[in-house]
């Protein structure tokens, strides 16, 4: 028995249209499925990823417009990291995001890889990381 990879990550947002505008129109992910949550049919549920909706590329969002602000701590997700192939591509992302008016950090050297941080419209931390040795 073994786990073979990450399938998807699910987060909560207040406005799926605003979230789609960010993940699809700014970050360039494909909106691969629009639907409702099977456990809560009154809740919209969007899936973003590569064009094929491949496991390992997927981030999904459940829409709860009236939900309270989250608290970072045990039991919560700290951030989601996407991968780019090179430092040059990462710098291009930094410049592109800033041109789009998206605040982001400077590129940070993490030793085995480099990181760029920003926040989505609901305040989730998003990292754009270079591939590192063994990653």
The first five atom37 places (N, CA, C, CB, O) and aatype in JSON, in Angstrom:
{
  "aatype": [20, 20, 20, 20, 20, 20, 20, 20, 20, 20, 20, 20, 20, 20, 20, 20, 20, 20, 20, 20, 20, 20, 20, 20, 20, 20, 20, 20, 20, 20, 20, 20, 20, 20, 20, 20, 20, 20, 20, 20, 20, 20, 20, 20, 20, 20, 20, 20, 20, 20, 20, 20, 20, 20, 20, 20, 20, 20, 20, 20, 20, 20, 20, 20, 20, 20, 20, 20, 20, 20, 20, 20, 20, 20, 20, 20, 20, 20, 20, 20, 20, 20, 20, 20, 20, 20, 20, 20, 20, 20, 20, 20, 20, 20, 20, 20, 20, 20, 20, 20, 20, 20, 20, 20, 20, 20, 20, 20, 20, 20, 20, 20, 20, 20, 20, 20, 20, 20, 20, 20, 20, 20, 20, 20, 20, 20, 20, 20, 20, 20, 20, 20, 20, 20, 20],
  "atom_mask": [
    [1, 1, 1, 1, 1],
    [1, 1, 1, 1, 1],
    [1, 1, 1, 1, 1],
    [1, 1, 1, 1, 1],
    [1, 1, 1, 1, 1],
    [1, 1, 1, 1, 1],
    [1, 1, 1, 1, 1],
    [1, 1, 1, 1, 1],
    [1, 1, 1, 1, 1],
    [1, 1, 1, 1, 1],
    [1, 1, 1, 1, 1],
    [1, 1, 1, 1, 1],
    [1, 1, 1, 1, 1],
    [1, 1, 1, 1, 1],
    [1, 1, 1, 1, 1],
    [1, 1, 1, 1, 1],
    [1, 1, 1, 1, 1],
    [1, 1, 1, 1, 1],
    [1, 1, 1, 1, 1],
    [1, 1, 1, 1, 1],
    [1, 1, 1, 1, 1],
    [1, 1, 1, 1, 1],
    [1, 1, 1, 1, 1],
    [1, 1, 1, 1, 1],
    [1, 1, 1, 1, 1],
    [1, 1, 1, 1, 1],
    [1, 1, 1, 1, 1],
    [1, 1, 1, 1, 1],
    [1, 1, 1, 1, 1],
    [1, 1, 1, 1, 1],
    [1, 1, 1, 1, 1],
    [1, 1, 1, 1, 1],
    [1, 1, 1, 1, 1],
    [1, 1, 1, 1, 1],
    [1, 1, 1, 1, 1],
    [1, 1, 1, 1, 1],
    [1, 1, 1, 1, 1],
    [1, 1, 1, 1, 1],
    [1, 1, 1, 1, 1],
    [1, 1, 1, 1, 1],
    [1, 1, 1, 1, 1],
    [1, 1, 1, 1, 1],
    [1, 1, 1, 1, 1],
    [1, 1, 1, 1, 1],
    [1, 1, 1, 1, 1],
    [1, 1, 1, 1, 1],
    [1, 1, 1, 1, 1],
    [1, 1, 1, 1, 1],
    [1, 1, 1, 1, 1],
    [1, 1, 1, 1, 1],
    [1, 1, 1, 1, 1],
    [1, 1, 1, 1, 1],
    [1, 1, 1, 1, 1],
    [1, 1, 1, 1, 1],
    [1, 1, 1, 1, 1],
    [1, 1, 1, 1, 1],
    [1, 1, 1, 1, 1],
    [1, 1, 1, 1, 1],
    [1, 1, 1, 1, 1],
    [1, 1, 1, 1, 1],
    [1, 1, 1, 1, 1],
    [1, 1, 1, 1, 1],
    [1, 1, 1, 1, 1],
    [1, 1, 1, 1, 1],
    [1, 1, 1, 1, 1],
    [1, 1, 1, 1, 1],
    [1, 1, 1, 1, 1],
    [1, 1, 1, 1, 1],
    [1, 1, 1, 1, 1],
    [1, 1, 1, 1, 1],
    [1, 1, 1, 1, 1],
    [1, 1, 1, 1, 1],
    [1, 1, 1, 1, 1],
    [1, 1, 1, 1, 1],
    [1, 1, 1, 1, 1],
    [1, 1, 1, 1, 1],
    [1, 1, 1, 1, 1],
    [1, 1, 1, 1, 1],
    [1, 1, 1, 1, 1],
    [1, 1, 1, 1, 1],
    [1, 1, 1, 1, 1],
    [1, 1, 1, 1, 1],
    [1, 1, 1, 1, 1],
    [1, 1, 1, 1, 1],
    [1, 1, 1, 1, 1],
    [1, 1, 1, 1, 1],
    [1, 1, 1, 1, 1],
    [1, 1, 1, 1, 1],
    [1, 1, 1, 1, 1],
    [1, 1, 1, 1, 1],
    [1, 1, 1, 1, 1],
    [1, 1, 1, 1, 1],
    [1, 1, 1, 1, 1],
    [1, 1, 1, 1, 1],
    [1, 1, 1, 1, 1],
    [1, 1, 1, 1, 1],
    [1, 1, 1, 1, 1],
    [1, 1, 1, 1, 1],
    [1, 1, 1, 1, 1],
    [1, 1, 1, 1, 1],
    [1, 1, 1, 1, 1],
    [1, 1, 1, 1, 1],
    [1, 1, 1, 1, 1],
    [1, 1, 1, 1, 1],
    [1, 1, 1, 1, 1],
    [1, 1, 1, 1, 1],
    [1, 1, 1, 1, 1],
    [1, 1, 1, 1, 1],
    [1, 1, 1, 1, 1],
    [1, 1, 1, 1, 1],
    [1, 1, 1, 1, 1],
    [1, 1, 1, 1, 1],
    [1, 1, 1, 1, 1],
    [1, 1, 1, 1, 1],
    [1, 1, 1, 1, 1],
    [1, 1, 1, 1, 1],
    [1, 1, 1, 1, 1],
    [1, 1, 1, 1, 1],
    [1, 1, 1, 1, 1],
    [1, 1, 1, 1, 1],
    [1, 1, 1, 1, 1],
    [1, 1, 1, 1, 1],
    [1, 1, 1, 1, 1],
    [1, 1, 1, 1, 1],
    [1, 1, 1, 1, 1],
    [1, 1, 1, 1, 1],
    [1, 1, 1, 1, 1],
    [1, 1, 1, 1, 1],
    [1, 1, 1, 1, 1],
    [1, 1, 1, 1, 1],
    [1, 1, 1, 1, 1],
    [1, 1, 1, 1, 1],
    [1, 1, 1, 1, 1],
    [1, 1, 1, 1, 1],
    [1, 1, 1, 1, 1]
  ],
  "atom_positions": [
    [[0.84, -1.17, 0.0], [0.0, 0.0, 0.0], [0.88, 1.24, 0.0], [-0.95, 0.0, 1.21], [1.82, 1.34, 0.8]],
    [[0.59, 2.2, -0.89], [1.34, 3.46, -0.88], [0.53, 4.54, -1.57], [2.71, 3.28, -1.58], [-0.26, 4.27, -2.47]],
    [[0.75, 5.76, -1.13], [0.15, 6.91, -1.79], [1.03, 7.27, -2.98], [0.0, 8.13, -0.81], [2.25, 7.21, -2.88]],
    [[0.42, 7.64, -4.1], [1.19, 7.88, -5.32], [1.26, 9.35, -5.72], [0.62, 7.09, -6.45], [1.87, 9.68, -6.74]],
    [[0.65, 10.23, -4.94], [0.73, 11.65, -5.27], [-0.45, 12.41, -4.72], [0.82, 11.85, -6.77], [-1.36, 11.84, -4.13]],
    [[-0.41, 13.69, -4.92], [-1.47, 14.57, -4.5], [-2.52, 14.64, -5.6], [-0.93, 15.98, -4.16], [-2.17, 14.88, -6.76]],
    [[-3.78, 14.45, -5.28], [-4.84, 14.54, -6.28], [-5.32, 15.98, -6.43], [-6.01, 13.63, -5.89], [-5.26, 16.54, -7.52]],
    [[-5.79, 16.58, -5.33], [-6.25, 17.96, -5.36], [-6.24, 18.56, -3.96], [-7.66, 18.05, -5.97], [-6.12, 17.85, -2.97]],
    [[-6.37, 19.86, -3.91], [-6.52, 20.6, -2.67], [-7.82, 21.39, -2.81], [-5.27, 21.55, -2.39], [-8.1, 21.93, -3.88]],
    [[-8.62, 21.45, -1.74], [-9.86, 22.21, -1.77], [-9.81, 23.33, -0.74], [-11.08, 21.29, -1.51], [-9.39, 23.11, 0.4]],
    [[-10.22, 24.51, -1.15], [-10.26, 25.67, -0.27], [-11.66, 26.27, -0.33], [-9.18, 26.72, -0.68], [-12.48, 25.92, -1.18]],
    [[-11.91, 27.18, 0.58], [-13.2, 27.86, 0.64], [-13.01, 29.3, 0.23], [-13.82, 27.76, 2.07], [-12.03, 29.94, 0.61]],
    [[-13.95, 29.81, -0.55], [-13.92, 31.2, -0.97], [-15.3, 31.82, -0.75], [-13.47, 31.33, -2.45], [-16.28, 31.12, -0.5]],
    [[-15.35, 33.13, -0.86], [-16.63, 33.83, -0.71], [-17.32, 34.07, -2.05], [-16.43, 35.14, 0.0], [-18.55, 34.17, -2.09]],
    [[-16.56, 34.18, -3.13], [-17.12, 34.56, -4.43], [-16.4, 33.78, -5.52], [-16.99, 36.11, -4.67], [-15.26, 34.11, -5.88]],
    [[-17.05, 32.75, -6.05], [-16.4, 31.91, -7.05], [-16.11, 32.64, -8.36], [-17.25, 30.7, -7.34], [-15.15, 32.31, -9.05]],
    [[-16.92, 33.62, -8.7], [-16.65, 34.37, -9.93], [-15.35, 35.16, -9.78], [-17.83, 35.31, -10.26], [-14.53, 35.2, -10.7]],
    [[-15.16, 35.79, -8.62], [-13.92, 36.53, -8.34], [-12.74, 35.55, -8.28], [-14.04, 37.32, -7.0], [-11.65, 35.86, -8.79]],
    [[-12.95, 34.39, -7.67], [-11.9, 33.37, -7.58], [-11.53, 32.86, -8.97], [-12.35, 32.2, -6.68], [-10.36, 32.68, -9.28]],
    [[-12.54, 32.63, -9.82], [-12.27, 32.18, -11.2], [-11.49, 33.24, -11.96], [-13.6, 31.87, -11.93], [-10.57, 32.91, -12.71]],
    [[-11.84, 34.5, -11.78], [-11.11, 35.57, -12.46], [-9.64, 35.56, -12.07], [-11.73, 36.94, -12.15], [-8.79, 35.88, -12.89]],
    [[-9.34, 35.19, -10.84], [-7.94, 35.15, -10.39], [-7.24, 33.89, -10.9], [-7.88, 35.2, -8.86], [-6.22, 33.99, -11.57]],
    [[-7.77, 32.71, -10.58], [-7.06, 31.47, -10.91], [-7.06, 31.18, -12.4], [-7.68, 30.3, -10.17], [-6.09, 30.64, -12.92]],
    [[-8.13, 31.52, -13.1], [-8.2, 31.29, -14.54], [-7.55, 32.43, -15.31], [-9.65, 31.11, -14.99], [-6.66, 32.21, -16.12]],
    [[-8.0, 33.66, -15.05], [-7.6, 34.79, -15.89], [-6.24, 35.37, -15.53], [-8.63, 35.85, -15.8], [-5.55, 35.91, -16.41]],
    [[-5.84, 35.29, -14.27], [-4.53, 35.82, -13.88], [-3.48, 34.71, -13.86], [-4.62, 36.49, -12.5], [-2.42, 34.86, -14.46]],
    [[-3.76, 33.6, -13.16], [-2.77, 32.52, -13.05], [-2.78, 31.57, -14.24], [-3.0, 31.73, -11.79], [-1.83, 30.81, -14.43]],
    [[-3.84, 31.6, -15.05], [-3.85, 30.8, -16.28], [-4.26, 29.35, -16.12], [-2.53, 30.84, -16.88], [-4.07, 28.55, -17.04]],
    [[-4.83, 28.98, -14.96], [-5.32, 27.61, -14.81], [-6.62, 27.44, -15.59], [-5.54, 27.27, -13.31], [-7.38, 28.4, -15.76]],
    [[-6.86, 26.25, -16.06], [-8.12, 25.97, -16.75], [-9.23, 25.73, -15.71], [-7.98, 24.74, -17.69], [-9.0, 25.1, -14.69]],
    [[-10.41, 26.25, -15.99], [-11.58, 25.93, -15.18], [-12.12, 24.64, -15.76], [-12.68, 27.1, -15.18], [-12.82, 24.65, -16.78]],
    [[-11.8, 23.51, -15.12], [-12.09, 22.21, -15.7], [-13.45, 21.64, -15.31], [-11.02, 21.24, -15.3], [-13.95, 20.73, -15.96]],
    [[-14.04, 22.17, -14.24], [-15.37, 21.69, -13.86], [-16.07, 22.75, -13.01], [-15.28, 20.36, -13.08], [-15.48, 23.33, -12.11]],
    [[-17.34, 22.97, -13.34], [-18.23, 23.82, -12.54], [-19.34, 22.92, -12.06], [-18.8, 25.05, -13.35], [-19.9, 22.15, -12.84]],
    [[-19.65, 23.0, -10.79], [-20.73, 22.17, -10.29], [-21.12, 22.59, -8.9], [-20.34, 20.72, -10.31], [-20.9, 23.72, -8.48]],
    [[-21.71, 21.65, -8.21], [-22.08, 21.86, -6.82], [-21.42, 20.78, -5.99], [-23.63, 21.84, -6.62], [-21.04, 19.73, -6.5]],
    [[-21.29, 21.05, -4.72], [-20.68, 20.1, -3.81], [-21.64, 18.94, -3.58], [-20.31, 20.77, -2.46], [-22.81, 19.15, -3.27]],
    [[-21.15, 17.72, -3.74], [-21.99, 16.54, -3.55], [-22.52, 16.4, -2.14], [-21.23, 15.32, -3.92], [-23.59, 15.83, -1.93]],
    [[-21.78, 16.92, -1.16], [-22.21, 16.83, 0.24], [-23.08, 18.01, 0.65], [-20.99, 16.76, 1.15], [-23.76, 17.95, 1.68]],
    [[-23.07, 19.08, -0.15], [-23.84, 20.28, 0.16], [-24.31, 20.87, -1.17], [-22.98, 21.33, 0.98], [-23.72, 21.83, -1.67]],
    [[-25.39, 20.31, -1.76], [-25.81, 20.68, -3.12], [-26.15, 22.16, -3.32], [-27.0, 19.87, -3.48], [-26.26, 22.6, -4.46]],
    [[-26.31, 22.93, -2.26], [-26.56, 24.36, -2.39], [-25.28, 25.17, -2.53], [-27.34, 24.86, -1.22], [-25.33, 26.4, -2.61]],
    [[-24.14, 24.5, -2.54], [-22.84, 25.17, -2.57], [-22.16, 24.95, -3.92], [-21.94, 24.66, -1.43], [-21.95, 23.81, -4.34]],
    [[-21.8, 26.04, -4.59], [-21.08, 25.91, -5.86], [-19.67, 25.4, -5.59], [-21.03, 27.28, -6.62], [-19.07, 25.68, -4.55]],
    [[-19.14, 24.63, -6.57], [-17.83, 23.98, -6.44], [-17.16, 24.04, -7.81], [-17.97, 22.49, -5.93], [-17.65, 23.44, -8.77]],
    [[-16.04, 24.75, -7.91], [-15.27, 24.86, -9.15], [-13.94, 24.15, -8.99], [-15.06, 26.36, -9.55], [-13.33, 24.17, -7.92]],
    [[-13.49, 23.52, -10.08], [-12.21, 22.83, -10.13], [-11.31, 23.51, -11.16], [-12.4, 21.32, -10.47], [-11.74, 23.74, -12.29]],
    [[-10.08, 23.82, -10.78], [-9.08, 24.43, -11.66], [-7.87, 23.51, -11.75], [-8.67, 25.85, -11.16], [-7.55, 22.81, -10.79]],
    [[-7.2, 23.5, -12.9], [-5.99, 22.7, -13.06], [-5.45, 22.83, -14.46], [-6.27, 21.23, -12.74], [-5.66, 23.84, -15.13]],
    [[-4.75, 21.8, -14.9], [-4.32, 21.82, -16.29], [-5.54, 21.55, -17.18], [-3.18, 20.76, -16.55], [-6.61, 21.22, -16.67]],
    [[-5.37, 21.7, -18.49], [-6.52, 21.6, -19.4], [-7.22, 20.25, -19.33], [-6.06, 21.85, -20.82], [-8.42, 20.16, -19.6]],
    [[-6.49, 19.19, -18.97], [-7.08, 17.85, -18.89], [-7.67, 17.55, -17.51], [-6.03, 16.8, -19.23], [-8.3, 16.52, -17.32]],
    [[-7.47, 18.45, -16.56], [-7.95, 18.18, -15.19], [-7.18, 17.05, -14.53], [-9.44, 17.85, -15.2], [-7.75, 16.27, -13.78]],
    [[-5.89, 16.97, -14.81], [-5.06, 15.88, -14.29], [-4.89, 15.96, -12.78], [-3.7, 15.89, -14.97], [-4.63, 17.03, -12.24]],
    [[-5.02, 14.82, -12.1], [-4.71, 14.81, -10.67], [-3.29, 15.34, -10.44], [-4.85, 13.37, -10.09], [-2.39, 15.1, -11.24]],
    [[-3.12, 16.05, -9.36], [-1.83, 16.66, -9.07], [-1.74, 18.09, -9.54], [-0.74, 15.85, -9.69], [-0.85, 18.83, -9.12]],
    [[-2.66, 18.51, -10.43], [-2.69, 19.9, -10.89], [-3.9, 20.63, -10.32], [-2.71, 19.96, -12.42], [-4.06, 21.83, -10.56]],
    [[-4.74, 19.94, -9.6], [-6.06, 20.46, -9.26], [-6.13, 21.21, -7.93], [-7.03, 19.35, -9.22], [-5.6, 20.77, -6.91]],
    [[-6.8, 22.36, -7.99], [-7.2, 23.08, -6.79], [-8.69, 23.39, -6.97], [-6.33, 24.4, -6.57], [-9.1, 23.88, -8.02]],
    [[-9.48, 23.1, -5.95], [-10.91, 23.32, -6.05], [-11.35, 24.31, -4.98], [-11.67, 21.99, -5.91], [-10.69, 24.49, -3.96]],
    [[-12.49, 24.95, -5.25], [-13.02, 25.93, -4.32], [-14.5, 25.69, -4.09], [-12.78, 27.34, -4.82], [-15.26, 25.47, -5.03]],
    [[-14.89, 25.76, -2.84], [-16.29, 25.75, -2.44], [-16.67, 27.18, -2.11], [-16.55, 24.78, -1.23], [-15.9, 27.89, -1.46]],
    [[-17.85, 27.61, -2.55], [-18.27, 29.0, -2.33], [-19.23, 29.09, -1.14], [-18.93, 29.57, -3.6], [-20.32, 28.5, -1.14]],
    [[-18.8, 29.85, -0.14], [-19.63, 30.16, 1.03], [-19.54, 31.67, 1.25], [-19.14, 29.36, 2.32], [-18.66, 32.14, 1.97]],
    [[-20.46, 32.45, 0.64], [-20.36, 33.91, 0.68], [-20.38, 34.52, 2.08], [-21.48, 34.49, -0.09], [-19.77, 35.58, 2.29]],
    [[-21.04, 33.91, 3.04], [-21.19, 34.51, 4.36], [-20.22, 33.95, 5.4], [-22.59, 34.32, 4.84], [-20.34, 34.27, 6.59]],
    [[-19.28, 33.13, 4.98], [-18.4, 32.47, 5.95], [-17.47, 33.48, 6.64], [-17.55, 31.38, 5.24], [-17.07, 34.48, 6.05]],
    [[-17.17, 33.21, 7.89], [-16.27, 34.07, 8.65], [-14.83, 33.93, 8.15], [-16.36, 33.73, 10.16], [-14.48, 32.94, 7.5]],
    [[-14.01, 34.93, 8.47], [-12.59, 34.87, 8.14], [-11.96, 33.65, 8.79], [-11.87, 36.16, 8.59], [-12.31, 33.29, 9.92]],
    [[-11.04, 33.02, 8.11], [-10.32, 31.89, 8.65], [-9.24, 32.32, 9.63], [-9.71, 31.08, 7.53], [-8.84, 33.49, 9.66]],
    [[-8.79, 31.38, 10.41], [-7.71, 31.61, 11.36], [-6.6, 30.61, 11.03], [-8.21, 31.46, 12.85], [-6.85, 29.41, 10.94]],
    [[-5.39, 31.13, 10.87], [-4.26, 30.25, 10.59], [-3.86, 29.55, 11.88], [-3.06, 31.03, 9.98], [-3.67, 30.19, 12.91]],
    [[-3.73, 28.26, 11.82], [-3.34, 27.49, 12.98], [-3.48, 26.01, 12.7], [-4.16, 27.89, 14.21], [-3.74, 25.6, 11.57]],
    [[-3.32, 25.22, 13.74], [-3.47, 23.78, 13.59], [-4.83, 23.47, 12.99], [-3.29, 23.05, 14.96], [-5.85, 24.02, 13.41]],
    [[-4.84, 22.6, 12.01], [-6.08, 22.22, 11.36], [-6.41, 23.08, 10.15], [-7.2, 22.29, 12.33], [-7.42, 22.85, 9.49]],
    [[-5.58, 24.06, 9.85], [-5.82, 24.89, 8.67], [-4.67, 24.68, 7.67], [-5.95, 26.39, 9.06], [-3.6, 24.21, 8.03]],
    [[-4.92, 25.04, 6.45], [-3.91, 24.95, 5.39], [-3.12, 26.25, 5.39], [-4.56, 24.67, 4.0], [-3.72, 27.32, 5.44]],
    [[-1.81, 26.18, 5.32], [-1.0, 27.4, 5.33], [-0.91, 28.03, 3.95], [0.41, 27.09, 5.85], [-1.17, 29.23, 3.8]],
    [[-0.53, 27.26, 2.93], [-0.44, 27.81, 1.58], [-0.47, 26.69, 0.55], [0.84, 28.64, 1.42], [-0.35, 25.51, 0.87]],
    [[-0.65, 27.09, -0.7], [-0.61, 26.18, -1.84], [0.55, 26.63, -2.72], [-1.98, 26.16, -2.64], [0.7, 27.83, -2.98]],
    [[1.36, 25.69, -3.19], [2.51, 26.03, -4.02], [2.37, 25.42, -5.41], [3.81, 25.54, -3.36], [2.08, 24.23, -5.56]],
    [[2.57, 26.26, -6.42], [2.61, 25.82, -7.81], [4.06, 25.83, -8.25], [1.72, 26.74, -8.72], [4.88, 26.56, -7.68]],
    [[4.4, 25.04, -9.26], [5.77, 24.89, -9.73], [5.97, 25.56, -11.08], [6.15, 23.42, -9.82], [5.1, 25.51, -11.95]],
    [[7.13, 26.19, -11.24], [7.58, 26.67, -12.54], [8.91, 25.97, -12.85], [7.74, 28.24, -12.56], [9.57, 25.44, -11.95]],
    [[9.3, 25.97, -14.1], [10.47, 25.21, -14.53], [11.8, 25.89, -14.29], [10.34, 24.9, -15.96], [12.83, 25.22, -14.23]],
    [[11.8, 27.23, -14.16], [13.1, 27.92, -14.07], [12.99, 29.2, -13.27], [13.64, 28.22, -15.47], [11.9, 29.73, -13.04]],
    [[14.14, 29.7, -12.84], [14.21, 30.99, -12.15], [13.77, 32.12, -13.09], [15.64, 31.26, -11.62], [13.14, 33.08, -12.65]],
    [[14.09, 32.0, -14.37], [13.7, 33.02, -15.33], [12.18, 33.1, -15.44], [14.31, 32.73, -16.71], [11.61, 34.19, -15.48]],
    [[11.52, 31.93, -15.49], [10.06, 31.92, -15.56], [9.45, 32.49, -14.27], [9.55, 30.48, -15.79], [8.44, 33.2, -14.32]],
    [[10.07, 32.19, -13.15], [9.58, 32.72, -11.88], [9.68, 34.25, -11.85], [10.37, 32.11, -10.71], [8.76, 34.92, -11.39]],
    [[10.79, 34.8, -12.32], [10.92, 36.25, -12.39], [9.9, 36.85, -13.36], [12.34, 36.63, -12.81], [9.38, 37.94, -13.12]],
    [[9.63, 36.15, -14.45], [8.61, 36.62, -15.39], [7.24, 36.65, -14.71], [8.58, 35.72, -16.64], [6.47, 37.58, -14.94]],
    [[6.94, 35.66, -13.89], [5.69, 35.65, -13.12], [5.63, 36.85, -12.18], [5.55, 34.34, -12.31], [4.61, 37.54, -12.1]],
    [[6.72, 37.11, -11.48], [6.75, 38.25, -10.57], [6.43, 39.54, -11.31], [8.14, 38.36, -9.88], [5.6, 40.34, -10.87]],
    [[7.08, 39.74, -12.44], [6.86, 40.97, -13.22], [5.44, 41.03, -13.76], [7.87, 41.05, -14.38], [4.8, 42.08, -13.71]],
    [[4.93, 39.91, -14.28], [3.57, 39.84, -14.81], [2.54, 40.14, -13.72], [3.31, 38.46, -15.41], [1.61, 40.92, -13.94]],
    [[2.7, 39.51, -12.55], [1.75, 39.73, -11.46], [1.73, 41.19, -11.05], [2.09, 38.84, -10.26], [0.66, 41.76, -10.83]],
    [[2.87, 41.8, -10.94], [2.94, 43.21, -10.56], [2.3, 44.1, -11.62], [4.41, 43.62, -10.34], [1.64, 45.08, -11.29]],
    [[2.49, 43.76, -12.89], [1.83, 44.51, -13.97], [0.32, 44.4, -13.87], [2.29, 44.01, -15.34], [-0.4, 45.34, -14.22]],
    [[-0.17, 43.26, -13.4], [-1.61, 43.03, -13.23], [-2.14, 43.64, -11.93], [-1.92, 41.52, -13.24], [-3.34, 43.58, -11.65]],
    [[-1.26, 44.24, -11.13], [-1.68, 44.85, -9.87], [-1.79, 43.88, -8.72], [-2.98, 45.52, -10.06], [-2.39, 44.2, -7.69]],
    [[-1.2, 42.68, -8.88], [-1.22, 41.68, -7.82], [0.05, 41.85, -6.99], [-1.32, 40.22, -8.42], [1.16, 41.71, -7.5]],
    [[-0.11, 42.14, -5.71], [1.05, 42.28, -4.84], [1.71, 40.92, -4.65], [0.65, 42.88, -3.47], [1.04, 39.91, -4.45]],
    [[3.03, 40.91, -4.72], [3.76, 39.67, -4.49], [5.11, 40.0, -3.88], [3.92, 38.87, -5.81], [5.6, 41.13, -3.96]],
    [[5.71, 39.0, -3.27], [7.01, 39.16, -2.63], [8.11, 39.22, -3.67], [7.27, 38.01, -1.65], [7.89, 39.02, -4.86]],
    [[9.3, 39.51, -3.19], [10.48, 39.29, -4.01], [10.71, 37.78, -4.05], [11.74, 40.07, -3.45], [10.16, 37.05, -3.22]],
    [[11.51, 37.32, -4.98], [11.87, 35.9, -5.04], [12.8, 35.61, -3.86], [12.55, 35.53, -6.4], [13.76, 36.34, -3.63]],
    [[12.49, 34.55, -3.14], [13.27, 34.17, -1.95], [14.01, 32.87, -2.21], [12.36, 34.04, -0.71], [13.44, 31.9, -2.72]],
    [[15.28, 32.85, -1.85], [16.09, 31.65, -2.0], [15.84, 30.75, -0.8], [17.61, 32.01, -2.12], [16.09, 31.14, 0.34]],
    [[15.35, 29.54, -1.05], [15.06, 28.58, 0.01], [16.12, 27.47, 0.09], [13.7, 27.96, -0.22], [15.93, 26.48, 0.79]],
    [[17.21, 27.66, -0.6], [18.25, 26.63, -0.62], [18.03, 25.67, -1.77], [18.28, 25.86, 0.71], [18.67, 25.81, -2.81]],
    [[17.14, 24.72, -1.61], [16.88, 23.72, -2.65], [15.98, 24.25, -3.76], [16.25, 22.49, -2.04], [15.93, 23.66, -4.84]],
    [[15.28, 25.36, -3.52], [14.4, 25.94, -4.52], [14.19, 27.41, -4.18], [13.04, 25.18, -4.6], [14.65, 27.88, -3.14]],
    [[13.49, 28.14, -5.06], [13.2, 29.56, -4.85], [11.69, 29.76, -4.81], [13.85, 30.43, -5.97], [10.95, 29.04, -5.48]],
    [[11.24, 30.73, -4.02], [9.81, 30.95, -3.8], [9.4, 32.39, -4.06], [9.43, 30.57, -2.39], [10.15, 33.32, -3.78]],
    [[8.21, 32.55, -4.61], [7.55, 33.82, -4.81], [6.17, 33.68, -4.17], [7.46, 34.22, -6.34], [5.48, 32.69, -4.41]],
    [[5.76, 34.66, -3.36], [4.49, 34.55, -2.63], [3.53, 35.67, -3.0], [4.74, 34.56, -1.13], [3.93, 36.81, -3.25]],
    [[2.25, 35.33, -3.03], [1.17, 36.28, -3.26], [-0.07, 35.77, -2.54], [0.9, 36.47, -4.79], [-0.06, 34.67, -1.98]],
    [[-1.13, 36.54, -2.57], [-2.39, 36.12, -1.96], [-3.49, 36.19, -3.01], [-2.76, 36.99, -0.72], [-3.51, 37.07, -3.86]],
    [[-4.41, 35.22, -2.93], [-5.57, 35.25, -3.81], [-6.61, 36.21, -3.24], [-6.17, 33.82, -3.99], [-6.39, 36.77, -2.16]],
    [[-7.74, 36.42, -3.92], [-8.72, 37.39, -3.45], [-9.3, 37.12, -2.05], [-9.84, 37.45, -4.42], [-9.79, 38.05, -1.41]],
    [[-9.24, 35.89, -1.58], [-9.73, 35.58, -0.23], [-8.61, 35.53, 0.8], [-10.46, 34.25, -0.25], [-8.85, 35.21, 1.96]],
    [[-7.39, 35.85, 0.38], [-6.28, 35.89, 1.31], [-5.49, 34.6, 1.43], [-6.78, 36.26, 2.63], [-4.55, 34.54, 2.23]],
    [[-5.84, 33.56, 0.66], [-5.04, 32.33, 0.68], [-3.64, 32.66, 0.17], [-5.7, 31.2, -0.18], [-3.49, 33.38, -0.81]],
    [[-2.63, 32.12, 0.83], [-1.26, 32.32, 0.37], [-0.98, 31.35, -0.78], [-0.24, 32.1, 1.54], [-1.23, 30.15, -0.68]],
    [[-0.47, 31.91, -1.86], [-0.11, 31.13, -3.05], [1.39, 31.31, -3.26], [-0.93, 31.57, -4.33], [1.9, 32.43, -3.25]],
    [[2.08, 30.2, -3.44], [3.52, 30.22, -3.71], [3.75, 29.77, -5.13], [4.3, 29.32, -2.7], [3.09, 28.85, -5.62]],
    [[4.69, 30.4, -5.8], [5.18, 29.94, -7.1], [6.63, 29.56, -6.87], [5.02, 31.04, -8.24], [7.47, 30.41, -6.61]],
    [[6.91, 28.26, -6.95], [8.23, 27.73, -6.58], [8.93, 27.12, -7.79], [8.08, 26.67, -5.47], [8.3, 26.54, -8.67]],
    [[10.25, 27.27, -7.81], [11.05, 26.59, -8.82], [11.23, 25.15, -8.37], [12.43, 27.29, -9.03], [11.11, 24.83, -7.19]],
    [[11.51, 24.3, -9.33], [11.83, 22.91, -9.0], [13.21, 22.9, -8.35], [11.79, 21.99, -10.28], [14.1, 23.65, -8.75]],
    [[13.38, 22.05, -7.37], [14.67, 21.94, -6.72], [15.18, 20.52, -6.83], [14.59, 22.37, -5.25], [14.44, 19.63, -7.26]],
    [[16.41, 20.28, -6.46], [16.95, 18.92, -6.48], [16.09, 18.0, -5.63], [18.41, 18.91, -5.97], [15.84, 18.28, -4.45]],
    [[15.66, 16.94, -6.2], [14.86, 15.96, -5.47], [13.39, 16.32, -5.34], [15.42, 15.77, -4.12], [12.62, 15.58, -4.72]],
    [[12.99, 17.46, -5.91], [11.57, 17.86, -5.81], [10.87, 17.65, -7.13], [11.45, 19.33, -5.4], [9.68, 17.93, -7.24]]
  ]
}
